[in-house]
Amino acid sequence: MVQVQSLPQRVLVKSPWLSIGLPLLFQGMIVFSIPAQKAYTLTTGTTVFLQTVPVDPYDLLRGRYVTLDYAAAQSETLEKLPGWSSELQEKPVVYLTLKPGEGMRDPWIPVGIQAQFPQTLPPGHQVMQGRWRRRGGLDLGLSQYFIPEGIGDGLEADLRRHPQAARAEVKVDAQGKSALVQLWVEDRSY
């Protein structure tokens, strides 16, 4: 006759760490994973400057922010690019290829659009991931910039005086995801 040994009693009793700690750990991982992509992009990304097209609303619950659009992401620009076709608008995600402008903070120039991340890029070029907006053009994930306290009036006045000189400094990672770093109006950063 084979004798079966029973497990020690403490293994069978549910650990309080497992019942409380494991769910808390899982929830914490979810909460911290949300900003982790932006942090990765800001740390490892390539700096790109985009020409902005701003609108300045005021949200009573969140404070001042600038809603931005980008010349490179507007429909009239995209439709002129190599790779453009109306079928692209049926894709959930597309990739915009940019090349650097002439000067350090000059806007980068869109040079192509495609449904798949390009396998090869010319030196210095960068790819940004975008999603189609209902009203047309691409959402690059950079549409809102919250204005730090105390500089809102100065930024708003600067944007009104020099709308063509407004640039967004953006970091773009190797997968084409982007994060807004700061706004520039001429040689002033916000």
WONOR-V713685 format. One record per residue. N is the residue number from 0. RES is the residue in three letters. PSI is psi in degrees with one decimal (none if undefined). OMEGA is omega in radians with two decimals (999 if undefined). Layout:
# WONOR-V713685
n,res,psi,omega
N,RES,PSI,OMEGA
N,RES,PSI,OMEGA
This chain:
# WONOR-V713685
n,res,psi,omega
0,MET,133.4,-3.14
1,VAL,132.5,-3.14
2,GLN,131.2,3.13
3,VAL,127.1,3.10
4,GLN,140.9,3.09
5,SER,154.4,3.11
6,LEU,150.3,3.08
7,PRO,147.7,-3.06
8,GLN,-35.5,-3.05
9,ARG,-24.3,3.09
10,VAL,-34.3,-3.10
11,LEU,-22.8,-3.14
12,VAL,132.2,-3.11
13,LYS,130.4,-3.12
14,SER,135.7,3.09
15,PRO,-28.8,3.10
16,TRP,-41.3,3.14
17,LEU,-39.9,-3.07
18,SER,-25.5,3.14
19,ILE,-47.8,-3.03
20,GLY,-41.2,-3.11
21,LEU,-47.4,3.07
22,PRO,-38.5,3.11
23,LEU,-40.6,3.09
24,LEU,-44.7,3.12
25,PHE,-45.3,3.12
26,GLN,-40.3,3.10
27,GLY,-39.9,3.11
28,MET,-39.6,3.12
29,ILE,-47.9,-3.11
30,VAL,-43.8,-3.10
31,PHE,-19.4,3.13
32,SER,-23.2,-3.12
33,ILE,-54.3,3.12
34,PRO,-7.0,-3.08
35,ALA,-37.7,3.14
36,GLN,-44.0,3.12
37,LYS,-39.8,3.12
38,ALA,-41.5,3.09
39,TYR,-45.5,-3.13
40,THR,-44.4,3.14
41,LEU,-32.3,-3.11
42,THR,-43.5,-3.00
43,THR,-8.9,-3.00
44,GLY,162.1,3.05
45,THR,139.3,3.14
46,THR,129.8,3.12
47,VAL,142.6,3.05
48,PHE,132.0,-3.14
49,LEU,140.5,3.05
50,GLN,126.8,-3.09
51,THR,158.3,3.02
52,VAL,88.3,-2.96
53,PRO,156.4,2.93
54,VAL,140.6,-3.02
55,ASP,85.3,3.07
56,PRO,172.7,3.06
57,TYR,121.8,-3.14
58,ASP,116.8,-3.07
59,LEU,-30.2,-3.11
60,LEU,-32.2,-3.06
61,ARG,-7.2,-3.12
62,GLY,-166.3,-3.06
63,ARG,141.9,3.00
64,TYR,160.1,3.09
65,VAL,129.5,3.00
66,THR,124.6,-3.03
67,LEU,147.5,2.93
68,ASP,163.4,-3.04
69,TYR,136.1,-3.13
70,ALA,-38.2,-3.11
71,ALA,-19.0,-3.07
72,ALA,5.0,-3.12
73,GLN,148.0,-3.06
74,SER,-45.2,-3.09
75,GLU,-27.6,3.07
76,THR,-46.4,-3.08
77,LEU,-38.5,-3.08
78,GLU,-15.3,-3.14
79,LYS,-4.1,-3.03
80,LEU,148.2,2.98
81,PRO,137.9,-3.12
82,GLY,-12.7,-3.12
83,TRP,137.5,2.94
84,SER,155.2,-3.13
85,SER,-23.7,3.11
86,GLU,-24.5,3.11
87,LEU,-31.0,-3.11
88,GLN,-11.2,3.08
89,GLU,-11.3,3.13
90,LYS,138.7,-3.14
91,PRO,-31.9,-3.12
92,VAL,138.0,3.04
93,VAL,168.2,-3.06
94,TYR,125.9,-3.11
95,LEU,122.5,3.12
96,THR,132.9,-3.11
97,LEU,150.2,3.00
98,LYS,153.5,-3.10
99,PRO,149.1,3.01
100,GLY,-177.4,-3.09
101,GLU,-50.2,-3.09
102,GLY,177.7,-3.08
103,MET,-46.1,-3.12
104,ARG,17.4,3.07
105,ASP,147.0,-3.13
106,PRO,142.4,3.06
107,TRP,151.0,-3.01
108,ILE,126.8,3.09
109,PRO,134.2,-3.10
110,VAL,-1.7,3.12
111,GLY,158.9,3.08
112,ILE,140.1,-3.11
113,GLN,163.2,-3.12
114,ALA,-24.4,-3.12
115,GLN,151.4,3.06
116,PHE,128.3,-3.09
117,PRO,141.3,-3.13
118,GLN,-34.2,3.13
119,THR,148.3,3.11
120,LEU,145.3,2.99
121,PRO,153.8,3.13
122,PRO,136.3,3.10
123,GLY,-13.3,3.13
124,HIS,157.7,-3.13
125,GLN,151.2,3.13
126,VAL,134.1,3.08
127,MET,136.6,3.10
128,GLN,139.2,3.11
129,GLY,157.9,3.07
130,ARG,147.2,-3.11
131,TRP,137.9,3.04
132,ARG,155.4,3.13
133,ARG,-37.5,-3.08
134,ARG,5.3,3.12
135,GLY,158.1,-3.12
136,GLY,179.9,-3.10
137,LEU,143.2,2.95
138,ASP,114.1,-3.12
139,LEU,3.8,-3.13
140,GLY,21.4,-3.06
141,LEU,31.6,-2.96
142,SER,-19.3,-3.13
143,GLN,134.7,3.08
144,TYR,115.1,3.14
145,PHE,128.1,-3.04
146,ILE,124.8,3.09
147,PRO,145.2,-3.12
148,GLU,135.3,3.04
149,GLY,-11.0,3.14
150,ILE,0.6,-3.07
151,GLY,-47.0,-3.12
152,ASP,-40.9,3.12
153,GLY,-43.3,3.12
154,LEU,-45.0,-3.14
155,GLU,-45.4,3.13
156,ALA,-41.9,3.13
157,ASP,-42.2,3.13
158,LEU,-36.7,3.12
159,ARG,-39.5,-3.13
160,ARG,-35.9,-3.02
161,HIS,60.0,-3.07
162,PRO,-31.5,-3.14
163,GLN,-13.6,-3.12
164,ALA,3.4,-3.12
165,ALA,130.9,3.13
166,ARG,147.4,3.02
167,ALA,127.1,3.03
168,GLU,122.5,-3.00
169,VAL,143.9,2.98
170,LYS,136.3,-3.14
171,VAL,125.2,-3.12
172,ASP,-178.5,-3.05
173,ALA,-18.1,3.11
174,GLN,-0.7,3.13
175,GLY,3.4,3.10
176,LYS,146.7,-3.02
177,SER,157.9,3.10
178,ALA,133.2,3.14
179,LEU,126.9,-3.11
180,VAL,-56.4,-3.14
181,GLN,168.2,3.07
182,LEU,147.2,3.07
183,TRP,137.6,2.96
184,VAL,112.3,-2.97
185,GLU,-117.4,-3.11
186,ASP,14.4,-3.13
187,ARG,132.2,3.13
188,SER,147.0,3.12
189,TYR,none,999
